[in-house]
């Protein structure tokens, strides 16, 4: 069985692990079925199937992902705002995540590139 995010912050670690393993299906599983991904730059990708396709292309072009420093998580009930600082210190990434009925967390909105 594939690991699930037990905390909002787990999603970042799982994303990096799955990306480095070349697991586009596993990456897409970190998103709700109707999630929105603001990627590629200037575009919006909607839905888990479309996100999987974007992840497949991303994995082909990015040889390695590094775990970046987390920003403080902001919680409000079953919603959380998570993020990381980019490794080069020139931007960040933000996500809105939601607690699922089983207690795990999935991404609802993901903006991976933010100046």
N, C-alpha and C positions, 0 to 999 in steps of 0.2 A: 504494500500500500504506500502511496506517495504521502510524504509528510505534509501536514497542514500547518498554517500559521496559528499558533496558540496566543500570540500577542500581535498587535499592529506592527511592531518593529521586526517580527519574524519575517514579514513579507520581503523586506529588503534583503535579508540574508538568503532566503530561499530563491529570490530572483537571481542573485549573483551565482549561487550554486548551480541552478538549472541552466542559466545562460552559459556558464563555463563547461557544462556537460553537453551542450548542444541540444538541449531538450525544449524545443519550441512548444510542444504539447503541454509539458509541465509548466512552462512560463504562462501560457494562456490559462491554465487552471488556477492561477493566482488571481484571476479577474472574475467578477460576476458575469453572468451570461450577456448582459446588456451594457457592460462597462464601456467607458469612453477613454481612449488613449490619444493624447495630443502628440502624435508621432506618425509618420515622419514630420520633420519641422515644417510648419505651415499647413499641416493637414490634420484631420481628425479621423481616427479609426474607431468604429463602433461595433461592439459585439465580439464575443470570444473567438469565433471562427476567423474573423478579419484580423484580430489581434494576433492569433497564432500565425497567420501568413506574414504579418509584419515582423514578428519575432523570428521566423525562419530566415527572412532576408537580413535582419539585423545580425543574427548569429554568423551568417556567411561573411559579413563585412567587419565584424568586430572580433578579433581573435581572443581577447581576454577581458573579463570584467573584474574590477577590484571593488571590494567593499569600501564604501565611502563613509565619512563620519556622519552619524545620525544627528538630526536636529531634534529638539524636544518635541515629543508627541503631545498633541492637544486632543483630549477626550471629551466627548459629549454623548453620554449614553452609549448607543451602539455604533456611533460614528467616531472616527478619529482622523486627524490630519497628521500625516507623517511626512518626513522628508530627509534629504541628505544634502550635504555640501559637496560640490564637485571637487574632485581631487586637485584640480588646478586652482581652486579658490575663486573662480570667476563666475560662479553661478550656483544653481542648486536644482534639486528635483523635488516635486511635491506630489502627494497622493492623498485622496480621500478614500478611506477604507471603512468597511462595515462588518460588524460582528454578525456571523451567520447563526441560524438556529442551533447548530451543533456546537457553538462556542468558538469556532475558528473565525479567521478574518480573511476577507478578500478585498481586492482593489475595486473601487467604483469609478473613480476618475484618476487619471495618471497624467501628469505633465512632467515628462522626463528631462526636458531641457528648459531651463529658465535662466535668463541672464541676471 
